[in-house]
Amino acid sequence: MSGSKSCVRLQGVLLQQLLDSVDSILFDCDGVIWRGDQVIPGAPQVINLLKQHGKRVFFLTNNSTKTRRMYADKMSTLGFDLQIEGMVQ
């Protein structure tokens, strides 16, 4: 890569177009929705809102030190509404 790039905050029409164009959304876990045992502020609310709007949400991790059940329990503790089927390792 030739240097860092900043993220663009999607708002208004662009955000709506993106959400209208997808049925499913994938999230990495470590460093994206939590860091260690601390939730990223706002992450549970955003993910739960996506689900309320009919989006299928899946969580991915390449960390094999925990089982899917352990991840599902952690996510529940951190405030995420998750079925274990939504966790992909």
HELIX and SHEET records of a PDB file:
HELIX    1   1 GLY A   12  ASP A   20  1                                   9    
HELIX    2   2 ALA A   43  GLN A   52  1                                  10    
HELIX    3   3 ARG A   68  THR A   77  1                                  10    
HELIX    4   4 ILE A   84  GLY A   86  5                                   3    
SHEET    1   A 3 SER A  24  ASP A  28  0                                        
SHEET    2   A 3 ARG A  56  LEU A  60  1                                        
SHEET    3   A 3 MET A  87  VAL A  88  1                                        
SHEET    1   B 2 TRP A  34  ARG A  35  0                                        
SHEET    2   B 2 GLN A  38  VAL A  39 -1                                        
END                                                                             
